[in-house]
Amino acid sequence: MTTAFEPIDLPGHRLANRIAMAPMTRSRAAQGGLPTALMAEYYTQRASAGLIVTEGIQPSAVGQGYPDTPGLHTAEQIAAWRTVTDAVHAAGGLIFAQLMHTGRIGHPDLLPDGLVNVAPSAVTARGQVYTHEGPKDFVEPRALTDGEVHATVAEYAAAARAAVAAGFDGVELHGANGYLIHQFLAPGSNRRTDEWGGSPAARIRFAVAAVKAVAEAVGAERTALRLSPGNPFNDIDEPEPEPAYTALVDAVEPLGLAYLHVMEVPGTRELTTALRKRFSGVFVLNPATEGPTGPAALALVEDGTADLVSYGQLFLANPDLPARLRAGGPFNTANPATFYGGGAEGYTDYPAL
């Protein structure tokens, strides 16, 4: 029986274990979307993960959806990320950059002057986003033109090249949680009638194009994709996700990606299993659980449901999580009041065993 504490190979990399740190927005970047020394400390503390996936990083200025999130589209950002990746590698870790274009999720107040949020269609998401002036309603996004869709695909590829230049071991495209790729996948947010919308085969076209562009730019072995089929987060309406997601996985399967990362929502284990069977590469699962993912999820590696299990809150609060899981605890409890923004408190001050 395979356990989560055994090594596993990604294309070109040997992971020390099958416990991944899930991507988590922490909103602690400096002005200009620059990662900081504190961020380097945070990720280095967690280098015992088999795989670290960073917080969402905007691939372009218009891709930013939250305050104080980092970017990968300027020379200054690339140089600042290099201090993070060098520190993680020196501690023996492996780190992928998650590329997250938030699309309609965000607010013009968070963007440089003159930019507005963009999306597949001009459909406003219900809800609010936090800004430096407080919570504000989402605004109606501007629908991308066909030319802008192609340009946005190119921005993902450029950000992937920047990630490699910054020392990352690879990139994960964020196709989950109601952000831009997910907005193209879901019929509620994608009401286009051109080649990018309509049938499931058309709605997956943007995701496939982005994955292929990144794989061509940096190599398929450095390219991964995260999905959350049926996830209603950020006002996504996706009542019948199976046709689109099975077609999407079938389309990227031949590329030889580093891994497929599924964030599961309750009631979708059958679809998770179907995607697992269709994808021959490494399958990472953030399983649907009551509350934060806990030690019981390790059994998903043992029974073959997943190759790796990714942990969010538990890794946030326990920098040495693999050692704690092996020992059966004890576990620090995460403090939600310090999840977003601030300094070291609730970020780098959680104690190790």
GIJOJO-V911734 format. One record per residue. N is the residue number from 1. PHI is phi in whole degrees, -180 to 180 (* if undefined). PSI is psi as a letter, one per 30 degrees, with the letter a starting at -180 (none if undefined). D_FIRST is the distance of its C-alpha to the first C-alpha in Angstrom with 2 decimals. Layout:
# GIJOJO-V911734
n,phi,psi,d_first
N,PHI,PSI,D_FIRST
N,PHI,PSI,D_FIRST
This chain:
# GIJOJO-V911734
n,phi,psi,d_first
1,*,k,0.00
2,-80,k,3.82
3,-114,l,6.46
4,-71,f,10.08
5,-97,g,11.42
6,-93,l,10.33
7,-69,l,13.13
8,-150,l,13.68
9,-97,k,16.86
10,-94,l,19.55
11,-54,j,22.48
12,85,f,24.26
13,-141,k,22.19
14,-109,j,19.26
15,-87,k,17.86
16,-70,f,17.04
17,-155,a,14.48
18,-110,h,13.57
19,-114,j,16.22
20,-106,k,19.44
21,-90,j,22.92
22,-72,l,24.43
23,-67,k,28.05
24,-142,k,30.59
25,-64,k,34.37
26,-124,f,36.05
27,53,h,39.61
28,-128,g,40.51
29,-74,l,41.72
30,-82,l,45.27
31,-56,k,48.17
32,86,g,47.70
33,68,h,43.96
34,-94,k,43.35
35,-65,l,40.25
36,-118,l,41.31
37,-62,e,40.55
38,-65,e,39.12
39,-66,e,36.65
40,-61,e,35.67
41,-64,e,35.07
42,-58,e,32.97
43,-71,e,30.55
44,-66,e,30.51
45,-58,f,29.62
46,-107,g,26.36
47,-70,f,25.53
48,-78,f,22.33
49,-61,k,20.73
50,-60,e,18.60
51,-149,k,21.24
52,-101,k,24.53
53,-113,k,26.35
54,-70,l,29.95
55,-55,l,32.19
56,-63,k,34.00
57,-117,k,36.54
58,-72,k,39.54
59,-82,f,40.12
60,-157,l,43.84
61,-61,e,46.41
62,-75,f,46.59
63,-82,f,42.83
64,-79,k,43.01
65,-121,f,42.55
66,-138,l,42.41
67,-68,k,44.40
68,58,h,43.42
69,-101,l,40.48
70,-84,l,40.03
71,-121,l,40.90
72,-142,h,40.25
73,-138,g,43.54
74,-132,l,45.97
75,-62,e,46.33
76,-65,e,46.44
77,-66,e,43.10
78,-59,e,41.48
79,-64,e,42.95
80,-70,e,41.84
81,-65,f,38.22
82,-59,e,38.23
83,-67,e,38.58
84,-71,e,35.42
85,-66,e,33.27
86,-61,e,34.72
87,-67,e,33.88
88,-64,e,30.25
89,-65,e,29.80
90,-64,f,31.58
91,-89,g,29.03
92,88,g,26.15
93,-94,l,25.27
94,-125,k,24.88
95,-137,k,27.03
96,-106,k,27.81
97,-90,k,31.06
98,-89,k,31.06
99,-92,j,34.24
100,-127,j,35.65
101,-94,j,38.95
102,-85,f,39.78
103,61,b,42.42
104,-77,f,44.41
105,-87,j,42.61
106,147,a,44.87
107,-160,k,48.61
108,-56,f,51.36
109,-63,f,52.09
110,-92,f,48.85
111,-109,l,49.86
112,-57,l,52.52
113,-52,k,55.97
114,96,f,56.48
115,-91,k,52.86
116,-129,l,51.64
117,-65,k,48.24
118,-121,l,47.29
119,-162,l,45.16
120,-60,e,44.89
121,-138,l,47.62
122,-82,i,50.09
123,-118,j,48.24
124,-76,k,48.22
125,-78,k,45.09
126,-75,k,45.80
127,129,a,45.19
128,-134,l,46.02
129,-126,k,44.89
130,-81,k,45.67
131,-122,l,48.23
132,-67,f,50.13
133,-97,g,52.88
134,110,a,50.60
135,-65,k,48.85
136,-138,k,50.30
137,-64,k,49.85
138,-60,k,48.10
139,-107,l,50.76
140,-68,k,51.19
141,-81,l,49.52
142,-91,k,51.27
143,-68,k,49.83
144,-67,k,48.83
145,-74,l,51.03
146,-58,e,49.56
147,-63,e,50.44
148,-71,e,48.81
149,-61,e,45.57
150,-63,e,45.50
151,-66,e,46.47
152,-68,e,43.66
153,-58,e,41.13
154,-64,e,42.77
155,-66,e,42.43
156,-60,e,38.63
157,-65,e,38.75
158,-64,e,41.21
159,-67,e,39.09
160,-65,e,36.07
161,-62,e,38.30
162,-64,e,39.44
163,-63,e,35.88
164,-64,e,35.24
165,-63,f,38.63
166,-84,f,37.61
167,97,g,34.62
168,-68,k,31.78
169,-79,f,28.75
170,175,a,28.97
171,-132,k,30.03
172,-115,k,28.61
173,-80,k,31.15
174,-84,j,31.44
175,-107,g,31.73
176,-125,a,31.01
177,59,g,32.80
178,83,g,36.15
179,-92,a,37.09
180,-55,e,38.85
181,-62,e,36.23
182,-65,e,35.25
183,-63,e,38.99
184,-70,e,39.36
185,-72,e,36.47
186,-93,k,37.87
187,-66,f,41.00
188,-69,e,42.45
189,-105,f,42.86
190,-113,j,43.34
191,-113,g,46.54
192,-70,l,47.51
193,-117,g,49.18
194,-94,a,48.80
195,-68,f,45.96
196,-97,g,43.72
197,-154,l,43.80
198,116,c,44.18
199,-72,l,41.62
200,-55,e,37.85
201,-63,e,38.22
202,-81,e,40.87
203,-69,f,39.18
204,-84,f,36.11
205,-61,e,38.46
206,-66,e,38.79
207,-61,e,35.05
208,-64,e,34.62
209,-62,e,37.68
210,-66,e,36.48
211,-62,e,33.06
212,-64,e,34.79
213,-64,e,37.44
214,-68,e,35.03
215,-62,e,32.97
216,-68,e,36.28
217,-76,e,37.40
218,-127,f,34.51
219,101,k,32.06
220,-62,e,29.29
221,-69,f,26.73
222,-106,g,28.33
223,-118,k,28.55
224,-137,l,26.36
225,-138,k,27.24
226,-112,k,26.67
227,-133,l,27.49
228,-142,i,27.93
229,-57,k,28.93
230,76,g,31.34
231,-78,k,31.67
232,-83,g,35.28
233,-56,k,35.45
234,60,h,38.69
235,62,h,40.37
236,-87,k,38.28
237,-113,j,39.08
238,-142,i,36.41
239,-68,f,36.62
240,-130,i,34.86
241,-76,f,32.36
242,-57,e,30.34
243,-59,e,32.88
244,-69,e,33.27
245,-75,e,29.66
246,-68,e,28.40
247,-66,e,31.39
248,-64,e,30.71
249,-64,e,27.11
250,-60,e,28.41
251,-73,e,31.12
252,-94,f,29.04
253,-53,e,26.12
254,-71,f,28.08
255,-75,f,28.90
256,79,h,25.68
257,-66,l,25.34
258,-62,e,23.31
259,-169,l,21.45
260,-116,k,22.22
261,-116,j,22.24
262,-110,k,22.72
263,-95,j,24.29
264,-85,k,23.83
265,-111,l,26.69
266,-55,k,26.67
267,85,g,26.76
268,-119,g,25.35
269,-60,e,21.68
270,-61,e,22.72
271,-70,e,24.18
272,-56,e,21.23
273,-63,e,19.05
274,-65,e,21.91
275,-67,e,22.15
276,-59,e,18.48
277,-69,f,18.99
278,-84,f,22.25
279,-109,j,21.08
280,-84,f,19.35
281,-86,a,19.09
282,-71,k,17.13
283,-113,j,17.12
284,-105,k,17.84
285,-127,k,18.32
286,-104,j,20.69
287,-75,l,20.11
288,-73,k,23.01
289,-140,l,23.19
290,-84,j,26.08
291,85,a,27.18
292,-59,k,25.40
293,-59,k,21.65
294,-122,a,20.16
295,-59,f,17.16
296,-61,f,15.93
297,-68,f,15.26
298,-60,f,12.20
299,-64,f,10.40
300,-68,f,11.48
301,-76,e,9.12
302,-64,e,6.07
303,-93,g,7.95
304,86,g,9.17
305,-62,e,12.63
306,-144,l,13.09
307,-88,e,12.30
308,-134,l,14.25
309,-114,k,15.87
310,-103,k,19.53
311,-118,k,21.48
312,-100,c,25.26
313,-54,e,27.23
314,-65,e,24.69
315,-77,e,24.72
316,-58,e,28.50
317,-93,f,29.00
318,-132,j,26.43
319,-61,f,26.85
320,-105,h,24.19
321,-55,e,21.62
322,-57,e,18.41
323,-66,e,19.79
324,-67,e,20.80
325,-65,e,17.48
326,-64,e,15.85
327,-83,f,18.84
328,79,g,18.83
329,108,a,22.21
330,-75,l,25.14
331,-122,k,25.66
332,-68,l,28.97
333,-100,k,30.40
334,-70,k,31.54
335,-106,j,35.28
336,-60,f,36.12
337,-65,f,39.70
338,-113,g,38.66
339,-62,e,36.22
340,-120,k,38.92
341,77,l,41.58
342,100,a,42.97
343,-119,b,42.17
344,-72,f,39.85
345,-61,k,39.73
346,71,g,36.51
347,-130,d,35.37
348,-114,g,35.08
349,-103,g,35.99
350,-70,k,32.78
351,-78,k,31.97
352,-87,l,28.94
353,-60,none,27.68
